[in-house]
Amino acid sequence: MKTMKYINIKTIIGTVLLTVFSIGCSDILDEEPRSIFEPGYFQTEKGVNGGLTALYAHLRFIYGNAYYYNSGVTGTDEATYAQSADGNFKVMDISGQGNITSTETGGIGTLWDHAFPAINTASGIIENAEGVGLDASLIAEARFFRAFDYFQLVQVFGGVPLDLGAGELKFNTAPVRVSVRNTVPEVYTKAIFPDLLTAVNDLPEVGRLTGTVTKTVARLFLAKAYLTYGWWLENPNNIPTYPEAPRTDPDGHDASWYFQQAYDVATTAIDNPGPYGLMPTFYELHVGGNERNQEMLFYADHTETSEKYNGASLTYGNGGDADNFAAWMMTWNYTEIRSATSPDGTGSVGTVLREASQDLGRPWTRMCPTIEAYVNTFSNKTEDSRFDASFTNVYRGNWPLNNDNTEFYYGANGLKVYPGDPILTFLPEEPATPISYPTGAGPSNVGGGTLPGRADYVISPSGISRVVYPGTWKMSTYRTDNAGTLGQPNAAVTRPFNIAKFSELYFVAAEAAVKGATTKSGQSARELINVIRARAGKWSFDRFNNVERVEDNSAAMIAATPETIDIDYILEERSREYYGEGFRWFDLVRTQKWTELASTYTIASSPKGDHDAQTFTRSIQPYHYLRPIPQSQIDGMEMTDAEKDAYQNPGY
């Protein structure tokens, strides 16, 4: 794994642009790659447009980066570290495998490194755009990005600097080695809210190009910012903030006011969707080949058609820079699965080969689901399609793709398995007949057990371990250039990494309603959540059985929704909808439920064949609700030791 590199925010004049940005097959944001933006560059129309392109490009260095992805999932109720995890992943679990420190940040430095240069680029555009006659809608794109990056930073680190050396929210053109952090209320009220309000007003309903930001995108993030700041003001569990500041709003509003604003903005976006909307089924939302659909509001883009516009190699990913390699982390080494050449189990042969397909992809075994996420979060596995479309539960034989024309091999119970048949299955429920597990890895080589009459090896939910576990499916590899082969499974994922979806507007509005916002007719918290749950009950494909399944369980899903929705139920639904996508930590920190919901979890250990799940305890402390400022940032500043100590978040 690559270690993180930190860049002092005061020494960056512009944004280092190492790659270009793709937005699909047409309407491409194109520009000449530059090593750095100089001040005069933004005083030209070409320069301003180049800066805008760089703002879209910088997303790829954060979203899809596996280390940053790890910081948003590992240590939550969704995931823990897996067998091959290094310190980046173990420390984020906070379960006795090391401590999060200013040097062991588990990938948090990725955000710090890339957000501040982008903020400075946005400020450069905003200051110079009017002078070169840039349309207000293009300036609004820069305002959106400045607000977006500050919103991510303030959630992770607390108060951060608004002055990068030239004054608050000014374009900095000279290296500066001192820094002062603003408070959380200042970051929201001086930067995030004003920029997003301007963006909502000036952005178009329909993006100027595929993937560029719109009024709806800005409304979502404005609503999320209002919601998050409302929770911060309320502070129900007395979580500390830094720099220290009273939980009062400079504009004189209370938490209730912000919850109402969140609700109003989110429902306005729902009622005025523009070109956006929910996809018919959860499967269609995520299946490969259906990228950039109407539900995807905002994403870090990639493409398999061009390395230039992908920003990364199409043949081999190094696991860094602009690679989209987050999905590798929760992909275990399924290539170790074995079948036999003889019915007595002898003659071991690999039958599930590494393939550039959404069910498989490149295994790294750095993160794995907790048993609770698999069993409890997705308790309804028959009507709710989100379980089936979130995990890879069945690993099927694909040996012919490697020029192996063997008609069949032998699996569990000495039964024949053919290409496309299940070789190993993670059962959705504990079977009525106990599984016969081998001692150690067994014939399957991964500890798979047997059930009477089944040719596939099986593992029940209680037997999920840190080394053998259901993989993630939604974000995984998809290629169209395999041409009947295993393709390029070692390349980084060439699909867009999704940052925001239209569905989240329903969750934001519902959460604000739970927090007391006055609701509109037909848009109570329960009614909003039921829009999402109704869609979850609609099936178009059954991945577990690998067959088309046209079925509508929406009535049953709606009927099962509690009459009274509370924040715990909102969080459960958010995990079902966005499981493993990289944002769970933000949800638990915003609502201050991290300690309550994620302090314990169960999982079996790392040796293959261990199905004896143990309970692990996390020591989540109040100071963990903020992440540490990267040490290289502090070391790069020319300030006194006392000033540097004061710059760091307490506890680190």
N, C-alpha and C positions, 0 to 999 in steps of 0.2 A: 504494500500500500504506500502511496506517496504521502509524505508529510506535508503539512500546511506551510505555505509561504505567506508571510505577513508584510504588508506595505504600509509605511507611515502615511497617514492621510494628508499630512501637511506638505509632503514633497511632491504631490501629484498636481500637475498643472491642468491636465485634461484627462481623458480616458484613454488608456492603452487599448487599442482596437486590434486584436490579433486575428480576428476572423470577420467574415461578412455574415449577413443575416438573410435567411431564406424565409419567404412567406408563402411558399407553395409553388405550383407549376407556372403561375403567371403573376403579373403585378408584383415584381420582385423589387425589394429594397436593395439597390445595388450601389456600391461605391468603391473607390480605390482604398484598399487597406492602408492605414496610416499607423505609425508607431506611437504618435502622440499628437494631441491637438494643441496648437499654440494660440495665444490670445487673438492674433489677427485673423485666424482662420474663421472665427465665428462672425466676423464682420463682412462675410460674403454669403450670398444665398447658398452657394454650393457647400460652404462650411457649415452653415446652420442645418441644412438637410443631412449632411454627413454626420453631424452630432446626433440628430434624431435617430439615424440608423444605428449608431453606436449604442444608444440607449436600449433599443430592442436587442442588440447583440449581447449586451452585458448580462441579460437574463440567463443565457446559456451557461455562464460561469458559476451561477448560483443554483439554479433549478435543474435537476438532473445530476448535479454533483453529489456523489454518494456520501461524502463526509458530512456535508450540510444536511442532506436528507436524513442521515443517521441522527443528527441532533434534534430533529423534529419527531422522531418515532421511537427510537430506542429509549428505554426507561419509562415509557408510558404503559398504559394498559393494553396497547396493541402489540408491542414487540419487546424482545430482549436480545442480548447478544447470542450469537451462534458459535458453533465449534471452532471455526477458523478466524474468529474475531481477534483483532489486535487491540491495542490500548484505546484507539479512537472510539471504538464501539463499547468496550467494557466499561470505560469510565462513565459513559452516559447512562449506564444502567444503575449506577449508585447502589450497587448491591455487594460491596466488599471487594470489587475487582479493580480498585484504583479510584482516585478522586479527580473530579473535574477541577482543573487549575487554569491559570492564565497561560500555561504552556501546553497542557493536555486539555484541549478544548473540544475534542470530538468533532471538529469540522465547523465550529461556530465562526472561526476566523474567516471562512470563505465569504460570509455575508459582509463582514467588516471591510475586507480587502476590496470588494467589488462595488459595494453600495456607495461609498464616499466619492470615488472618482466619477461615478455616474451622476451623483448629486451635483458635483462641480460642473460637469458637462451640461447638465440641465440648466444650471444657473447661468452658464455662459450663453446658452441659446436664448434664455428668457431676457437677458440684458441686451443682446445684440439683434434679436429677431426683428423688432419693430424698425430698427434702422435700415434693414435690408428689405423691408416691405413684406415680411413673412405674414401669411394669413393667421388670424387669431386662432383658428382651429389647430394649426401646427404648433403655435406657442403653447396651446393647451396640452398638447401631447407631452411637451417638456415639463410642464407643471404637474401633469399626472405622474410622471416618472419620479420627479423630485419628492412628491408626497408619498408615492408608493415605497420608495427606498427608505425614507424616514420612518414610515409606518412599520416596516419590518424591523428596522434598527431599534426603535423605541420599545417594541414588544420584547425584544431579545435582551437588550442591554440596559433599559431604563433611559434616563436622559442622556442625550448625545449632543455633540457640538452643532450649532447652527452657523457658527462662524468658522470657516475653513481657512481664515487668514486675511480676508479682505473685508470683513464685516458680515453681519448676519445675513444669510441667504444671498451673499454676493459671490460673483465668480472670482476665484483666487488665481492669480497669475504668478505668484512668487512663493518659493519654499518658505515655510514657517514651521518652527520647531516648538511651538507652545500651543496649548489647547485648553479650552475651558468647556466643560459640559453644561449644557442647559438642562433645566428640569423637565420632567415629563409634561406638565401642563404647558410649558413654553413650546416644546416641540410640537404638541398637538395644535395649540391655538395660534402659533406664529407661522408654522410651516404646513402641517398636514391639512388642516381644515381649509385655510384660505386657498391653497393650491387646488385641492379637490373640488371646492365650490366653483372656482374659475373653470376647471376642466369640465365639470358637469354642464356649465353654462355654454362653453365655447366648442366643445367637441361635437362632431356630427353624430347623427343617429346611426349611420352606416359608415364603417371604416373606409378611409380613403384607399386602403389596400387590404388584402386578406391578412388578418391578424393584427392590424393596427387598432389602437384603443378608440373607444367610442363613449358616448354619453352613458350607456348602460354599464360599461366597465367601470367608469369613474363613479357612478352611483353605487355600485356594489362596494367598492373600497371606501367610499365616504360613509356608507351605512355601517360597514365593519369597523371603521375607525370610531364612529360615534358610539357603537356598542361597546367596543373595547375600552374606550375612555370612560364611559359610564360605569363599567365594572371597576375601573381603577379608582374613580372617585368614591364609589361605595365601599370598596375594600372590605368585604364581609368577614374575612379571616385574618385581618390585620397583618397582611404580608408587607414587609418593608419595601420602600422604594429608594432609589438613589439616582442623582444627588437628592438628599433629603429635601422634601417639600411638603407643605400642608396639602391635604386632600381637598383643596378648594379650587374652583375654576376661576381664572382671571376675568372671564367674561360674566361671572356671577350666576352661572347656571348650576343646577344640581344634577345628580346622576339621573333622576327621572326625566329631566329635560332631554338629556342625551339619548336615553332609551327611546323616547318618543320620536326624536329625530331619526334614529336608526330605523325604526318601524316605518315612518313616513317615507323616507328615501327608498327603502327596500321595496315597499309595496308600490310606490310610484314606478319603479323599474319593472316590477312584475306586470303592472297594468299597461306599461308602454314598452314592450319588449324589443321593438325594432326588428332586426333580422334574427333575433335569438329566441330560444324556447327549449323546452324539454324534449329529449329524444323519446321515441315511443317506448323503448324498453331499455333497461340497464345494460343488457348485453350489447345492444346496438350502439350505445353510448361509448363503449370501451373496446369493441372488437377491432382488431387491426384492419387497416384499409379504410376505416371510416373516420380518419383524423379530420380535424378542423371542422367538425360538425356544428350544428346550430347551438348546441349547449356549451361549447367551449368558448368562454369569453376571453381568456388571456392565457398565453402559453409561451414557453421558450421553444422556438421552432427548430426543427431539424428536417432533413430530407435524405432519402437514399439515392436521389438522382444526381447529386453533385457533391463532391467533397468540399468544394469552395463554399457552397451555400449550406452544407451540413455543419461546417465548422469543426469537423473531426473526421478521422479516417473512416472509410467505408469498409475496411478489411480487418483492422486490428485496433482495438481501443486500449490506451495505456492507463486508463483510470485516473484521469485528471483533466485540467484545463476545461475545454468546452465539451468534453465527452458527456453524453447522457448515459450514465452507467449506474444510476440509483437502483434500477430493478435487479441488477446482479446480486445485490446485497442479501436479499431474501430468497435467492435461488440456491438451493442446496445442491450437492454434487450427485445428482440423479444418474450421472454416467457410471456410477459404481454399481448400479443395479445389474444383477446377473440372472440369466436363464441357463438351461442345461442342454447339452446335445443328446443326452440319453434320458429315458424316463426314470432311471434310478437317481437322477440328480447329478451325475458326473458330467464332466466336460463343460466347464464354466465359460459363458460367452456373454459379452455385453450386448444387450438388445435395445437399450434406450440411449441413443447416441446424442451427443451435443449437436443441437440443430437451431438454426436461426428461425425459430417459430415462437409464437406467443405462449404456447404451453411450456416451452423449454428455455432456450436462451443460455447465456453464459453463467455458470455457477461460481459463486464466491463464498457462500455460507458464512456471512458476517452477521446477519440478523435473522431472527426467526419469530414466528408468532407465539404469544403466550397461549397456553391451553385455554385460559379464560376467554380470550378473544375468539378462538375457534369455536368453543362450546357455548359460551354464555352470550357474547355479543350477537352472534348469529344463531340464536336459539331456534328460530323458525327456518329450517333448511328445506322445507318442502314447498311452501307457498311463496316465500320471499326469494326472489331470483338473485339478490345481491350476494348471497353466500356462493352460489354456483359461479358467479361472474367475478368473484374476488380472489379465489384461490385456484391453484392447479392441484386437484385432488387425485387425478388419474394419470399415470405415466405409461404411455403406450409404446409398443414396439415399433421401431422405425429403421431397422437394420438394412432394408433394401436400399435406402438412400445412400448407403456406403458401398454399393455394388456387391452386397451379400444377397445372393438369390436363393438362399435356403428357404424352403417353403414354410417350415415351422420349427420352433424349438420347444422345450419342455419347461413348464412353469411349476407352480405349486401343485402338490398332490400328483406329480408326474404327468399332468395333463398338458396337452398341446396348446401352444400359443402361436398365433399368426400375426403377420404385420397389421398394426392398427389395434390389436387386442390390448386390454389392460395387462401390464406386467406387474405393477405395484399400485395399490389403491389405498388412499387414506379414507377410511369410512366416515361418513358424516355423523353417525351415532354409534354408541356401544352396541355390538351385536348381541342378540339373545343367546347365541352359542358362543362360549368363550373362545377366543383366538388361541391357537396353539403356537406360541412363540418359540423360536429356537434359542439355544444358548449361544450368545454372541451374535455375529453377523449372519450365520446360517446360510442356507442355499441361495437366498436372494442377494447375499453379500451386504445387505443393509439392515438386517434384523427384521425383515418382513415375516409375518406369521401366516398361518394357513387356516382356512375354514373349509369344512367338508364340501366337496363338489366344485370348488372354485379353482380356476387355473391361475388366478392372480394372487400374488402375495398381498397381505393386508396389514394395516396398522390402524388401531382404533384411536379416537381422540385422546384418551388417557395415556396413550403410548407415544405421543409426539415428543421429540427430543430436540436437543440443540444441534444435532447432526443430521437427522432425518425428519423432515416436516413438510407440510403442504407449501408449495411455492406461491409466489404472488403472480397474478395473471394480468391485471388491468394495464399495467405500465410496461409490460415485457416486450421483448423483441418481436418485430414484425417486418418481414421483407417480402418483396414481390419478385426478387431476382434470383430465387433459389433454383428455379428451373429443374425441379425433380431431384435436387441434391440437398445436402445438409446446409448449403448456403454459407453465410459468413457469421457464424455464431460468436466469434471472438471480437467482432466489431461492436462499438458502442451502439446503443439503441438509436435508430434513425427516425423515430417518431417524435412529435412534439411532446414536451413535458408540460402537463397541464397545471396551471397555477390557480385558475378560478373558473368556475362553471356557473351557468345560469341558475342551477338548482340551489346554489348557496343563498340566493336572495330569499328563498322561502325559509331557510333555517335562520337567517339573520332576523327576518321579520318575526318569526315565531319566538325566537329567544327574547327579542325586545318585548314582545307581548307578555311573555312569562314574567319579565321584569317590571311589568306594570303599564306598558304603553297602552293607550286607548286604541282599540282596534276598529277596523272598518267592517261593515257587514260582509259576511262570507270570507273574512280573512282573520279569524281568530287563530290562536296558536294551534289548536287541534286541526282546524280546517287547512291551515298552511302545511302542516306536517303530513296530513292525509293526502295532499296532492303528490308528495314524494312517495309515500307508502303505497298509494294506488299504482303508481308507475312501477314500483318495485315488485308488485304482484303480477305484472304482465311479463310473460315469457315469449321469446321468439326462438330460442335455442337452448338445449339442455347439454351443457358441456360435460357433465358427469357421465352421461350415457352417450354423448357424441351424436345426438339426433336432433332434428328440428322438433320444437315443442311450442305449439301455438296454444297458449293457455292464459286465462285471465282470472287471477285470484285477487283482484283489486278490492272486491266487496269484502272478502274475508280479512284482508289486510286492514281495511278501514275499520271494520267492526272490532278488530282486536286492539285498536288504539285506545289508550286510557281516556276516560272522559275528561280528566283534568291532567294537563300536560305540565310537568315541572322541568327544572333544568337538568336533572339526572336523565330524564327520558330524552330530552333534546340531545344530550351528549351521546346517549346510546344510539340514537338515530344518525347522528353525525358520523359515528364510527362505522355504522353499517354502510353508510353512503360513501364515505371517503377513506375507508380502511386502507392503511398502508400507503397513502399518497404523500405523506411527509408533513402533515399539518396538525397531528394530534396534540403535540406538546403545546402549541399555541392555544388550542381549545381548552386544555386542562389548566393552563396558566391564567388565561383570561378569566375563567370562571372560578379560579382558585380551588379547583377540585382535584388537582394532581395528587396531593398527598392522600386524599380519601380514596381515590379510585385506582391508584397504581402502586401503593406501598407494598403489596404482596402479589405474587403470581406463582404459577406452577409450571414446571417443565421437567422432562427427563434430561439426563446429563449427556455428555458427548460421546462415550463409546457406542459404537453401532451395536444394536441389540438391547440397549437399556431402555425399558419401557416403564420404569418405576419412577413416576413423576414425584418431584420434591417441591416443597414450598420455599420460596426465596423471599427475603425481606429487603426492601429498599429503604435507605435512610435519607428520605427527602426532607431537607431542612428549608425553612422559610427563605434563606438567602439563595437557595437554588432556583427560585422563581425568576431571578435574573442570571444571565450568563456572564462570565468574566470578560473584561476587555483583554484582547490578545496582548501578551507580554511584549511582543516586538513593537507594538504601537507605543507602549509606555517607555520601552527602552530607547526608542527613536526620538523622544522628546527631550529638549534641553530645558529641564525644569529641576527644581530641587527635589531631593528624595521625598520630602514631606508632600510636595505638590503631586509627585507621581503616585505616592501611596493614596492620596485623596482622590486621585483620578480613577482608581480601581474600585470595582464594586466590592462591598464588604463580604467577607467570608472567603475571598480568593487571594 
